[in-house]
Amino acid sequence: MLTVQEALEKFLDEIAASRSPNTHRTYRQAASWFTASLVEHGIPPATTPVSDLSLEWMGWFIQSLHDRAVATERLGITAMMAFYEYVAAEEWAAVNLPALRRLCRRRARREASRLPPFPRTEIEKVLETVAAAATAPPHDEREALRVLRDRALLYVLADTGLRVSEACGLTRGHLDWTERRARVLGKGGREAVVRFSERSMRYLRAYLDARAEWDGRQGRPLRALPVFARHDKGAGERVLPISPRSAEKIVEEWVVAALGPGARGTITPHTFRHYFVTVVLRGSGGNVRLAQELARHRSITTTQRYTHLSDDELDRGYHRVFDGEE
């Protein structure tokens, strides 16, 4: 007799073999929430046969996610729907899949159609802070490289819309200095062209020029070296790429430096992507199609979530139309 816990482990093994490590981690987390909701309702997953799998269990699970973010809830539902489909395909339980899909659509919360306002002014203050720090006399060579790297990273995130994993995966060979572009492997393994602003390329050039001696000692082709490298003692003389987690810590460090400890966690690398999309929309007169293409959103509805206007902008627009004010 196969238990619910055993079925979940077999399902997660399948996910590990066929999907990315991030997806596997997400599905494993969802599975732990699912089993927790079963335990809460008196159903022990380790001894309950998977043949007992019911739609009611999914209803309990969805309800248990309502204190989490809507996006998190959606990921959890997606993961456990896949589990139910896996169980049905293996014929371990009789699952009414159409009814399951209706249940999930009915019970799941809808995400707000607009993103909440994000700290545009604060992001610009963070950028100003790291730019100023890069012109201050450094204590040593490693510190100088770290600050130049951090300035380049933050301005690249702000001006390109790169996801943090994409930025960390950039190599020198990806960069086209003449066209101010880079080819990246984006979400879902899709190759894309990303454009760079003049200032982001200037800061990248300053950082890589300062790092030239280190790069030259690697005995590797320059094009294979990471754009954003570690400059901690653990890396030694090696030029190693920073990780997305390291990039998060870099952003956090400069947020605290610019805004104080109370701002910790309010701005992340992904916040810079929101900033990028909004800047494109503002600068292009609300050209959603342009913003979609530059941000590489698969659906234009994702981009449309950024088209909110502030009260000040609404005031200015109103008085420009009705009172002739500029």
Secondary structure, DSSP 8 states (H G I E B T S, - for coil): --BHHHHHHHHHHHHHHHS-HHHHHHHHHHHHHHHHHHHHTT--TTTSBGGG--HHHHHHHHHHTTTS-HHHHHHHHHHHHHHHHHHHHTTSS---HHHHHHHHHHHS----SS-----HHHHHHHHHHHHHHTTS--SSHHHHHHHHHHHHHHHHHHHH---HHHHHT-BGGGEETTTTEEEEE-GGG-EEEEE--HHHHHHHHHHHHHTHHHHHTS-S-GGGSBSSB--SGGGTT---B--HHHHHHHHHHHHHHHH-GGGTTS--HHHHHHHHHHHHHHHTTS-HHHHHHHHT-SSHHHHHTT----HHHHHHHHHHHHS---
